[in-house]
């Protein structure tokens, strides 16, 4: 499983990254977490508002910092 955090490195992006890492750890998943900070790469996902979270290339959350619990529901 590949989880991508789309954002330019702002505080919200960092919070979403931390929450995604916590969710993966709590669930005991073997997942790669990648930060995508290049604006051109973010646009390729069709994302116009950050932060965003993609799972296996599919955007699941846009424009908000999801909690670890919200992320766990997406990954379950």
Backbone as CSV, one residue per row, in Angstrom:
resi,resn,N_x,N_y,N_z,CA_x,CA_y,CA_z,C_x,C_y,C_z
1,UNK,0.846,-1.172,0.000,0.000,0.000,0.000,0.892,1.235,0.000
2,UNK,0.508,2.209,-0.810,1.262,3.457,-0.890,0.337,4.617,-0.538
3,UNK,0.743,5.374,0.476,-0.024,6.542,0.902,0.791,7.765,0.541
4,UNK,0.152,8.692,-0.155,0.845,9.916,-0.550,0.172,11.125,0.086
5,UNK,0.989,11.975,0.683,0.512,13.233,1.256,0.866,14.311,0.240
6,UNK,-0.150,14.963,-0.292,0.057,15.986,-1.305,-0.020,17.361,-0.648
7,UNK,1.072,18.092,-0.721,1.104,19.419,-0.122,2.499,19.999,-0.193
8,UNK,2.586,21.294,-0.042,3.863,21.988,-0.235,4.724,22.045,1.015
9,UNK,4.312,21.403,2.086,5.126,21.372,3.294,4.636,22.318,4.385
10,UNK,3.406,22.772,4.273,2.836,23.676,5.280,2.517,22.906,6.569
11,UNK,2.133,23.625,7.592,1.827,23.003,8.891,0.709,21.966,8.766
12,UNK,-0.316,22.260,7.962,-1.422,21.314,7.783,-0.948,20.041,7.097
13,UNK,-0.038,20.202,6.133,0.502,19.033,5.421,1.295,18.156,6.387
14,UNK,2.068,18.792,7.257,2.858,18.043,8.230,1.953,17.329,9.229
15,UNK,0.859,17.980,9.618,-0.090,17.357,10.547,-0.755,16.142,9.896
16,UNK,-1.121,16.271,8.618,-1.744,15.153,7.907,-0.755,13.986,7.777
17,UNK,0.507,14.307,7.523,1.534,13.263,7.445,1.649,12.527,8.774
18,UNK,1.701,13.283,9.863,1.811,12.669,11.194,0.601,11.793,11.491
19,UNK,-0.591,12.247,11.122,-1.804,11.468,11.366,-1.817,10.193,10.518
20,UNK,-1.336,10.289,9.285,-1.273,9.102,8.422,-0.286,8.090,8.990
21,UNK,0.869,8.583,9.459,1.860,7.690,10.057,1.299,7.006,11.310
22,UNK,0.561,7.768,12.114,-0.048,7.203,13.323,-1.076,6.137,12.968
23,UNK,-1.899,6.403,11.955,-2.930,5.446,11.544,-2.297,4.140,11.073
24,UNK,-1.262,4.251,10.257,-0.582,3.054,9.737,0.025,2.260,10.890
25,UNK,0.667,2.972,11.819,1.297,2.302,12.957,0.253,1.608,13.834
26,UNK,-0.861,2.300,14.120,-1.906,1.730,14.975,-2.536,0.497,14.346
27,UNK,-2.630,0.495,13.009,-3.244,-0.642,12.320,-2.234,-1.753,12.020
28,UNK,-0.960,-1.470,12.222,0.076,-2.457,11.944,0.212,-2.770,10.465
29,UNK,-0.047,-1.789,9.623,0.012,-1.993,8.176,1.433,-1.845,7.658
30,UNK,1.699,-2.526,6.558,2.961,-2.354,5.847,2.659,-1.387,4.704
31,UNK,2.877,-0.110,4.973,2.535,0.912,3.982,3.687,1.886,3.827
32,UNK,3.874,2.338,2.595,4.877,3.352,2.305,4.166,4.706,2.341
33,UNK,4.733,5.650,3.089,4.170,6.995,3.134,5.133,7.930,2.417
34,UNK,4.608,8.591,1.398,5.425,9.473,0.572,4.849,10.883,0.615
35,UNK,5.724,11.861,0.767,5.295,13.259,0.722,5.527,13.776,-0.689
36,UNK,4.478,14.328,-1.294,4.580,14.887,-2.638,4.468,16.401,-2.490
37,UNK,5.595,17.103,-2.696,5.618,18.550,-2.489,5.730,19.332,-3.795
38,UNK,6.013,18.649,-4.892,6.136,19.313,-6.196,4.741,19.691,-6.700
39,UNK,4.539,20.981,-6.902,3.201,21.475,-7.282,2.725,20.858,-8.601
40,UNK,3.631,20.606,-9.531,3.239,19.990,-10.803,2.738,18.556,-10.587
41,UNK,3.373,17.822,-9.685,2.925,16.465,-9.374,1.561,16.489,-8.682
42,UNK,1.370,17.451,-7.798,0.086,17.579,-7.100,-1.032,17.859,-8.101
43,UNK,-0.759,18.735,-9.058,-1.758,19.085,-10.078,-2.121,17.857,-10.918
44,UNK,-1.158,16.973,-11.160,-1.430,15.746,-11.934,-2.495,14.878,-11.260
45,UNK,-2.610,14.993,-9.937,-3.650,14.251,-9.210,-5.010,14.940,-9.342
46,UNK,-5.038,16.149,-9.903,-6.278,16.905,-10.009,-6.624,17.628,-8.721
47,UNK,-5.646,17.769,-7.832,-5.870,18.407,-6.540,-5.588,19.898,-6.659
48,UNK,-6.554,20.709,-6.244,-6.382,22.160,-6.287,-6.282,22.764,-4.882
49,UNK,-6.558,21.968,-3.867,-6.484,22.460,-2.493,-5.726,21.428,-1.651
50,UNK,-4.750,21.907,-0.905,-3.973,21.005,-0.060,-4.275,21.299,1.399
51,UNK,-3.981,20.384,2.285,-3.354,19.098,2.003,-4.346,18.096,1.428
52,UNK,-3.795,17.073,0.809,-4.619,15.995,0.277,-3.924,14.675,0.572
53,UNK,-4.695,13.615,0.576,-4.160,12.288,0.848,-4.635,11.342,-0.252
54,UNK,-3.683,10.599,-0.811,-4.010,9.614,-1.840,-3.555,8.237,-1.353
55,UNK,-4.367,7.231,-1.664,-4.034,5.847,-1.336,-3.942,5.081,-2.647
56,UNK,-2.771,4.497,-2.896,-2.525,3.752,-4.135,-2.922,4.563,-5.371
57,UNK,-2.576,5.854,-5.346,-2.797,6.715,-6.508,-4.181,7.335,-6.623
58,UNK,-5.089,6.982,-5.708,-6.447,7.540,-5.741,-6.616,8.547,-4.605
59,UNK,-7.025,9.771,-4.964,-7.189,10.823,-3.960,-8.415,10.517,-3.104
60,UNK,-8.218,10.521,-1.784,-9.295,10.185,-0.841,-9.732,11.378,-0.009
61,UNK,-8.806,12.301,0.292,-9.113,13.454,1.140,-8.479,14.681,0.499
62,UNK,-9.236,15.770,0.437,-8.719,17.012,-0.133,-9.079,18.186,0.768
63,UNK,-8.087,19.032,1.029,-8.334,20.309,1.682,-8.587,20.272,3.171
64,UNK,-8.228,19.178,3.826,-8.411,19.144,5.273,-7.416,18.190,5.909
65,UNK,-7.204,18.416,7.197,-6.329,17.532,7.963,-7.209,16.466,8.599
66,UNK,-7.164,15.281,8.027,-7.945,14.163,8.566,-7.267,13.627,9.816
67,UNK,-8.076,13.214,10.775,-7.531,12.615,12.000,-7.024,11.212,11.689
68,UNK,-6.243,10.670,12.603,-5.757,9.297,12.436,-6.929,8.332,12.337
69,UNK,-7.997,8.576,13.113,-9.173,7.696,13.075,-9.861,7.753,11.708
70,UNK,-9.977,8.968,11.123,-10.578,9.090,9.797,-9.746,8.338,8.754
71,UNK,-8.448,8.456,8.872,-7.555,7.789,7.923,-7.650,6.271,8.089
72,UNK,-7.747,5.804,9.321,-7.880,4.355,9.550,-9.139,3.810,8.873
73,UNK,-10.233,4.565,8.900,-11.463,4.116,8.237,-11.253,3.982,6.733
74,UNK,-10.459,4.886,6.146,-10.178,4.801,4.707,-9.319,3.590,4.354
75,UNK,-8.432,3.243,5.266,-7.486,2.171,4.995,-8.032,0.790,5.325
76,UNK,-9.100,0.744,6.112,-9.646,-0.545,6.565,-10.249,-1.330,5.411
